[in-house]
Each structure stands twice: as structure tokens, then as C-alpha cells.
Amino acid sequence: MASGPPVQVRCGLEGYKMYIERGEEPPRTTQYRKRLAAGLVVTRKKKKADNDDISNGSGKIQPRDDLLYPNSRITRKESVASIINITQRHPTLNQAILNDFLWTLSLHLPQNVRVKHLDSMYKFCKFKAECLKVKGVPSYSHHVCLKCFHLFGDKEDTCPTEECEQKRYKPGTTQPEAAFVELDVESQIQEFFLDPSFVDSLKYRDSQPDDGHIHDIYDGDLYPRSFMDTEYNLTLLLHTDGVQVYNANNNQLWPVTAVINELPPWKRFSKQHFLMLGLYYGRHKPDMNVFWSPFIVTLNRLYVDGIDIKLIDGSMVRCHIRPIACTMDLPALASVKCIHQYNGEYGCGMCEIEGESTTSQRGHCKSYIRPSVRAVHRTKESMQDQAIEALTTGKNAVVKGVKGLSQLVLLKDVDVSTFFLVDSMHGTYLGIAKQLINCWLDDPKYLVKHQIERVDRRLRSIAPPTSMRRKPLLLSDMAGTKASQYRDFILFYGLHVLEGILPHIYHAHFGLLVRGVYILSQSNISHEEMKIAEQLLDKFYAKMHIYYGPTKCTLNVHNVGTHAVECVRLAGPFFTHSAFFFESVCGDVAAMVTGTGDPVKQIIKGLGKMQEFRAAISMSDDFSEEVKMLLQRDRRKLTRMTDDFVHTKQATEVEVTPQERRAINTYDPDLLGNALSVTSLIRVERHRVVYERYQETVMKQHQDCFVSYIYNGTILYGALHRFYCINTKAGMQHVAMIRPFRPHQKWCPFIQTPKWVFQRLGTSRVELSMHIHSVKVKKSVLHAVPLRSIQRKLVFLPNEDGSGAAIELPSTFEHN
């Protein structure tokens, strides 16, 4: 046998460590035995090294594996990721609290064991940087003149504007009088692409059905289909709004944020995948043309030139990024678009309706009563001509509501007249819904006190699904009511609880709004439904000034009655361009300010922590299941049932009742005969949506048992009775037992409404109540269906006789 090269046997301390790390037996050489006898192997002092993280007080050298300490449950990286999860989940924790937290953790370690990254925040941050290799988000500061909002050049110390001469810096310091920060978008995009799940999620748009219906933003006219021929190109939806950070002063924070439209909605509107373009903080509202100018240069460069992206496998791809739409509330829209505010002449950003000056209790206001002839639609060319005319006419001149040129006209391939979309959160829910409720409460011709109490009793009896996290609003206690509660009132509760209480004509008029908004909130809208919604909302708009007075015909009413359907055609259903997610992000950004120091620096530091958390998540493939559950904020042990469904509680063996046996035999006659065991579940989940069995004797604030399902090819509605796991030789079968609803003829929406009401409104009872199903649980019947037959959850609105109204959730994204 040929012998290979002689093996070099390394002895001594370093050689001993090498063999221990490799899990091999050290060679028993004479030199080793001499060292062992002399005690040099275990007592020799080790040279101090910063990257030796684990040691103990006995002087013995531990094997250099990745465990936190010998026989621990977690590794060092898992320890770092767990602590990062705490700092991310509780951003208000300050440095002192975190130091005490690390100290407390170190006290829980075994005796004579020391973990250096738990000694102090300094050592933790140092070790964290070695593990995650996150550099933070690069930022660039732009200095602005405090008086005229001139953007200072690199070498300008004084504003060059005539009669201004404002200094750039505060006296005796290098701190600017006013500034805003631009955050590097390229680095944020590059970080996303290093996550394999992000790249896989970009294929979501290709999985959408091509049936001519409107499902998502990809079906809208604004979506650039030819631009998206390349797999890695991205489009953005932009947003900006003002946030008050401190209660002690009126300083404003204006973040500019964006979401990536190619991601599926549950990732698109996730706090881990939004983009931060820039931040402004100051005493005054920023000049939007100055504030947006650097972002427009960056966005044009990302669109025209693109950026080179490195994927996790090391390959390089070219990525072009294009903004296609923007959503914001009306005051911010007027500032960015350089038009009149919502309470001025020609305040609409999409058409040239002038508005009328009407007398109100507080003086005068601008009313936008529906004109007999539809106003002229704004175009990119008309707005540019009006802006040029206003600028050449003189100071403070306005031409049909246009005060000047918006910087956004410089965006490549963007029509500024359709770039800004009507926001359902501020316009429909905080605008119209809140206004209508206030009208009903303030005038006894709508509701009186005892009627308000009846409405509240009905609202208290409703147990919505857990995905609708807030309780139904109460008319007697409207303080602090949130936009999501107004949304739920319009889409689900309002028509039912006001039935027979609000006068018929106002109730049916409100039904026009409810049905139209419900259609536009769906995640599957046909073109026929779009036409119905357009007609219903137009009729609601036309009658608004008759039933509530001209002062209530605000710009929000005009936008919903005239432009809401148009925006859905442009950019998809309401959930694709709603401000709900962006407002939540603004709140989280403001919460990053925990001290009196520079708020912008604190926010940039907070964004860096979010980046660290994303890096920790990206390492979690090698983590234990316990740590993964901690990072996912879900400590439950999930058991996979099918590709979609999981369950969290242990299944219990039960005896199948005769009624259940008949239902299962109807579904599959051989299933129970071949069963090895039959177990029952109370609750299952699909994509984090909870489905739970109906328990009639248990009063709950939330009910997750009412669903729509497919039975013999027909969509039915019912209450979940039980989930069965039937183990056979062929495998496990999962069956849902459902008690179906039967139509309830004694009660239905608008059953007491006279025919003349529908004639006056130009509609019908069926048209207004198409989405509301009058039902009663059919206790004598039981259906057995596979789990995949369950479609969506329902909101059940009970009546006193046990019947009720069942309304399907219009979108699986905004309410789940």
C-alpha cells in the first residue's frame, strides 16, 4: 500500500485545541504526555483575544463550538437574535434598561460561566456587528433656508435669494437652521434582495388570474406591464404625511415612505418590507417642491439607469425601479401637487369642479354639490399650462386651483393628474362615515336618545372575527374612534343596526354608500360590479345636499361619488392604495423618538435596528424551532394538516355522533369504515386566519366560526361545528363539519322600507343588499366537507329571534 505524505502532528496548546474543535482524539505523543504531566495543557495562560466569547473561571478551555456555553439550549447567534427581537418589539427601551436587561441575563448563567456579549451594551453591539455585518442605512443631509426654503449648495453659507440673506448654520455652531435627510434607497433594495424569500415573493404577480376582473394593482391602468417584462424590475407606491412627535411643541415630522407593489399584500404591507426615502423635521411645514426635489432625482435615476443588485447566490442582476402612484390625505396632496386646499375653489386634484361658497354655522365654507354636467378632467398638459399662467401672472396668482408647478412633473413617464389616488381611509371612513354619524347624533330628525341606545345595544351584541381587532364603535361614545372602526361600521354593521331606527329615506341613502364602497373593497371586482358601484355612489353624491344640506357636500363626498371608481380602475381595489398601512408606519417612526435629542438621528438609528432584525431573521434557517417561534412572535407549536391548514391544540379522541356519521358517509361512504382512529379539533388556521368551532353557550367578544364554503359545487354559508382528523391506511383525512344557514324569509335588509324610497333614489332593495344574506342556523342539518372547501370568514350580525345577517369579508388582505 502506497503511503501518503507524512502527517504533521501538532502538539502543544494550539494543537490540542485544533483536535478538540474537530472532534478528534489528540495524539498521545511523548511531548503531549510531558505537557499533561506538567499540567501545561490545562493551566497554561491563554493569550487574550477579543473574539473568544466564552470562558469559565476554572481555566479549562472549552470546545469552540457555537453554543452559548457548554450544554446550553441556544447558540451565540440565537442569543443575539433573541435580544434584537426584544429591542425591535419594544423600541422605547432606553440604554439603561437594556444594560440592566443584559446584566440580568448574565445572572441566569451557570456558575463560573461568562458570556462576554452579555457584559454590557458596548460588548453586545460589538459582537452583534460581527454576527450580522449590517452597516445601517446611509443618509445624506440637505440644508434648507429657514425663510425662503432655498436648498443650499455645497459652498453656500448664506442664502443667495434677494432680500433674504438667511444664514445656513445656527450662530457659533455647525448645526443647520433647517434640514432634511435623504435615505439611500439602493442599500435598502440590495438588502431585500439578499433574502431568498423576497426574491421568491416577486413571482406573486405572475400567479394572478387573467380573467378580466380587478384583483390587485396589477390589473389597474397605471401598472406598466411592458416595464415589468424583466423579472427583477419593481414599482413603488409613495406616501407622505405629517406627524407630531412631541406634545410639548408643534414641530412636525414628515417621512416619505414607499411600498413595493410586486410583493404579495401580506408582505407588501409589512413593517419589514417598506422603504424610507427621506425625513424632514422642523417647526414649519416643509416646502414640498424643495423637500421632494432630491427624491425625484433619485427616483429618475433608479428608473432610467437602474441599479446592479447582488443576489444571495453571488450573481448580479439589473433592477429598474419606477414610482407609479401616490396616496396621501387631502392637505398633504394639495401641498405636493401645488393646488388649492380642500376647502378652496377648484380644490379637487382630479377635475376642475369649482365649488360653491355656502353659509355654515361657523361662517362660510366651500361646498362641492354634484353638477348637472360632469366637470372637465385635469390632464398633465392642462395643469402645466395653468401653472405657467399662474407663475407669470404675479405673486399668489391661482388658475383653476393650480398655484404652481409641482416637482413631481419631473418624474419620468408620470402623469401628475392621475398619479395621486383617492385614499379610502381619510376620504371615505374618517371623512364621510364620521360626518354622517355626527349628523345623525346632532339632529333629532335623524336619531333621538332612546334610538341611539337601541343602536348601541345592537352593536354590543356583535362578535366580529378576530381579524377585526377593534370592537364595534358605540354612537354614545365616539371619542377616540379609529378609522378601522368607521370602516367596519360602513362595510358590515351600519345598515343592520340602523334598520327600523334611522328614517327610511336616510337609511336607504346610506345603503347607496355602503354597497358602493363594499364593491370597491373586494379583492375580485368584475366590470359589471364596477358599473354598479359607479351608479350607486353617483346617486349617493347627487342626494347628499338634499338630505344633509349643502355644507355637508365636502370634497370627500365629491371624491368618493366621482373619482373612487376611477381610482380603482387605475390602481386596483381600495386595499392597494389605502393609507391604513402608511399611517401605522408613521406612528412606528414617531415611536422611534424616545429622547430629546435630534429626532431624525434617533429615527435613522431605529431604522438600523429594523435592518438588524431583518438580518437576524435571514439567519434563522439554522436556528432552533423555539427561537424561530420567538422571532415570529408566535410561541405556539403548529402541526401541519394540509398545505394551507395547521392546528395549534392537541387533537382529542371523540366518538362520532349519528348525525355526524350520516354527514361523513354522504361525503365519503368508505371513510369511517377504513378509519384507524378519529380525533377532533376545536380550532385550525390558514395563513394565520383562525377558524374555530361554534360554541353556543360561550359568550365571546370575537367569533371565528362563520364561513362560506363550497358544497356540491355551490357556495353556501354556515357555522363551523367541528373539525375531524380521520386516520386511515391511505393517510390522514381532514373534514370540517358545518351547520349550514338557511334563508330567513321573515327578516331581510330594507324589508320595512316603502317602495317610494327606492323609486326616489333610483335603486332597489336587491341592489342595495346584494352582499347581505338574511340567514338562520339550520341545526337539524350537518354538512361534511374537506378543509380546502372553506372559502372566507363571515361577519354575523344577530337578531333577537336567533336569525341574523351574514356578510362575507370583501378582502382577505385588509381584514385578515
Helices and strands as residue ranges (DSSP letters): H 12-21, H 30-38, H 40-43, E 54-56, H 76-89, H 95-107, E 113-115, G 116-118, H 121-132, E 139-143, E 179-183, H 185-193, H 196-201, G 202-207, G 217-219, G 227-229, E 234-240, E 243-244, E 252-260, H 265-268, E 275-282, H 288-304, E 307-310, E 316-319, E 321-327, H 330-337, E 356-360, E 363-367, H 380-393, G 407-410, H 416-419, E 420-421, H 424-424, I 425-433, H 434-442, H 449-460, H 483-488, I 489-493, H 494-498, H 504-521, H 527-548, G 550-552, H 555-558, I 559-563, H 564-571, G 574-576, H 580-591, H 599-618, G 620-622, H 625-631, E 639-640, E 645-647, E 652-653, H 658-667, E 675-681, E 683-686, E 689-692, E 706-711, E 714-728, E 731-743, H 755-761, H 765-768, E 772-777, E 783-786, G 787-789, E 790-798, E 804-808
